[in-house]
Amino acid sequence: MSEVENTSFEAHLQKLMTSLEASLYEEATAQLANLHSAEIARLLEGVPPKDRIQLWSNIDPSIQGGILKDLSEDVQSQLLSGMNVDAIVKATEGLDMDDLADIVPELPESALHNLLLTLDHKHRDHLKYVLSYPEDSAGGLMNI
């Protein structure tokens, strides 16, 4: 990452933290509005867990799936554990099968079951196929 990108990230994180410390959650959420999902994920990882959960609850569910796929497993698991099954299904419905396969291991069992029910037969079979590879194998790491 270039120094300019890092400086920009640090400035954005500081501005976000200032809003969160003042409990200005709507303002903090608005600061994320024009960012790419990977940038939002990086910022979420940079804020304290309590603030992260509050901020996450204000993020539009239509972009949550894209953010989830870019989060570390620990943060992903933390956020997923605070979501109900319907919210998880809604957040992940637009993801491609490879991205969904990366998130599935972090899902609660009830959410996984409901998510599988929302997939058509072709997508469910593809997801099961992708998940059949061990996570650290070549098949598990590549997009199939």
C-alpha positions in Angstrom: 0.0 0.0 0.0 1.4 3.4 -0.9 2.1 6.0 1.7 -0.7 8.2 0.2 -3.2 5.4 0.5 -2.1 4.7 4.1 -2.2 8.4 5.1 -5.7 8.6 3.6 -6.8 5.5 5.4 -5.4 6.8 8.7 -7.2 10.2 8.2 -10.4 8.4 7.4 -10.1 6.1 10.4 -9.4 9.1 12.7 -12.5 11.0 11.4 -14.6 7.8 11.8 -13.3 7.3 15.4 -14.1 10.9 16.3 -17.7 10.4 15.2 -18.0 7.1 17.0 -16.5 8.5 20.2 -19.2 11.2 20.1 -21.8 8.5 19.5 -22.6 10.1 16.1 -23.4 6.7 14.5 -25.4 8.1 11.6 -22.6 10.5 10.8 -20.1 7.7 11.0 -22.2 5.5 8.7 -22.5 8.4 6.2 -18.7 8.6 6.1 -18.7 5.0 4.6 -21.3 5.8 1.9 -19.0 6.2 -1.1 -16.3 3.7 -0.1 -15.6 0.3 -1.7 -16.6 -2.7 0.4 -12.9 -3.6 1.0 -12.2 0.0 2.3 -15.3 -0.3 4.7 -14.0 -3.7 5.8 -10.6 -2.3 6.6 -12.1 0.6 8.6 -14.5 -1.7 10.5 -11.4 -3.8 11.5 -9.8 -0.6 12.8 -12.5 0.4 15.2 -13.2 -1.1 18.7 -15.6 -4.1 18.7 -18.4 -2.2 20.6 -18.3 0.6 18.0 -17.9 -1.9 15.1 -21.2 -3.7 16.1 -23.1 -0.4 16.4 -21.7 0.8 13.1 -22.4 -2.5 11.4 -26.1 -2.4 12.4 -26.4 1.0 10.5 -24.9 -0.3 7.3 -27.3 -1.0 4.4 -27.9 -4.8 4.3 -27.6 -4.7 0.5 -23.8 -4.0 0.8 -23.1 -6.0 4.0 -22.3 -9.2 2.0 -19.6 -7.5 0.0 -18.1 -6.2 3.2 -18.3 -9.5 5.0 -16.3 -11.2 2.3 -13.5 -8.7 2.8 -13.3 -9.0 6.6 -10.9 -11.1 8.6 -12.4 -14.3 10.0 -12.5 -13.0 13.6 -14.3 -9.8 12.7 -16.6 -11.6 10.3 -17.5 -14.1 13.0 -18.2 -11.3 15.5 -20.5 -9.5 13.2 -22.3 -12.6 12.0 -22.9 -13.8 15.5 -24.8 -10.6 16.2 -27.1 -10.9 13.1 -30.3 -12.8 13.0 -30.8 -15.5 10.3 -33.0 -13.3 8.0 -30.4 -10.5 8.1 -27.6 -13.0 7.2 -29.6 -14.4 4.3 -30.4 -11.0 3.0 -26.8 -9.8 3.4 -25.3 -12.8 1.5 -27.9 -13.3 -1.2 -26.0 -11.3 -3.8 -22.6 -12.9 -3.3 -21.2 -15.3 -5.9 -20.7 -18.9 -4.7 -17.0 -18.6 -4.1 -17.4 -15.6 -1.8 -20.3 -17.2 -0.1 -18.2 -20.3 0.4 -15.6 -18.2 2.3 -18.3 -16.9 4.7 -20.2 -20.2 5.2 -17.8 -21.6 7.8 -18.5 -18.6 10.1 -22.3 -18.9 9.9 -24.4 -20.2 12.7 -25.9 -23.6 11.8 -29.5 -22.2 11.6 -28.4 -19.4 9.3 -26.5 -21.9 7.1 -29.6 -24.1 6.8 -31.9 -21.2 5.9 -29.3 -19.8 3.4 -29.1 -23.2 1.7 -32.9 -23.2 1.4 -32.8 -19.9 -0.5 -30.4 -21.2 -3.1 -31.7 -22.9 -6.2 -30.6 -26.5 -6.8 -27.7 -25.5 -9.2 -26.3 -22.9 -6.8 -26.7 -25.2 -3.8 -24.8 -28.0 -5.6 -22.1 -25.5 -6.7 -21.7 -24.3 -3.1 -21.4 -27.8 -1.8 -18.8 -28.6 -4.4 -16.7 -25.6 -3.5 -17.0 -26.4 0.2 -15.9 -30.0 -0.5 -12.3 -28.8 -0.8 -10.2 -28.3 2.3 -9.9 -24.6 3.0 -6.1 -24.5 2.5 -6.0 -26.7 -0.5 -5.6 -25.4 -4.1 -9.2 -26.2 -4.8 -10.3 -24.4 -1.6 -8.3 -21.3 -2.4 -9.2 -20.8 -6.1 -12.4 -19.5 -7.6 -14.2 -22.5 -9.2 
